[in-house]
Every structure is written in structure tokens, then in C-alpha cells.
Amino acid sequence: MFDIGAAELLVILIVAVVVIGPKDLPLAMRVAGRWIGKMRRMSAHFRSGIDAMVREAELEEMEKKWKAQNEEIMRRSAALTEAEGGAPLMTGPPPVEPPLPSPPIPDAAPPERPAKVVLGGNAADLDPAINPDEILTAKPHTGSDDVQG
């Protein structure tokens, strides 16, 4: 941006020593370095903002271009398929048809009574409709049933 050569830098340094003085020169250099750093950060931030805007504009252009190309390809494909098959080609998803209601079953037997599961106690004591002869008893698993010897 600024093109400063060695000769110009030497002239600036001599003027700074004469005007500011050798005692306050280090403090002045620190302050100048801070200002230069702030200016560089601001310019980098500004530059990155401009670059982001340019990228977004380019992406929008590319999306429009791709969309137009995709539409053209779909038109050509549909035209070729229609020419080959004679029937128009559906390019979207199939239409959704509601399911047909199932007809009622005439004279259907009523469903059986659901099974009851009782943990602990005797099921015949809880429900008098249960036949005690149909109750299966369970024995605890000890693991010895699995071993064949």
C-alpha cells in the first residue's frame, strides 16, 4: 500500500529523533506500532467482509445458473421419454390416494377374553372364571437343567 524504502525510513527516523528526542522515542514508537496494528486489523476485517459479500453474490449466481440448467435437463428428459413412450412423463411424486376402508366382517365371532398374567399368588383365587386345572406352574431356573451329563 505505502511503498517506503530504506532511504525514506532513515529520513523519518532522523526527523523523529530531532523532533521527539531520544528519550521519548521508544514510547512514541510503541504508540505508533499500536495505531498501525489497529489500522491493519480494521483493514483486514473490512477486506474479509467484502470477500464474504462477493462470495455470497457468486453463490447466488451459480445457484440460479444450476437451477436453469437443471430445468432444461428435466425438460429435455421429459420430451425424450414422451417421444419414446408416447405417454406423458410424470416428473413429480405419485399422488397420494387415501386407503380404502375395510368392509365389515359379517357375523364375526367375538374376540376371546384376553389372557391375564398374575405375578405371585394363585390366579384362581383372583378370578373365579379361571379353571384351576389349566393353570401352569413354573419352577425357578437353577441352571442345572441346561447341563447334559
Summary of the structure (lengths in Angstrom):
residues: 149
radius of gyration: 44.8
end to end distance: 94.0
largest distance: 119.1
contacts: 204
relative contact order: 0.03
helix: 56%
strand: 0%
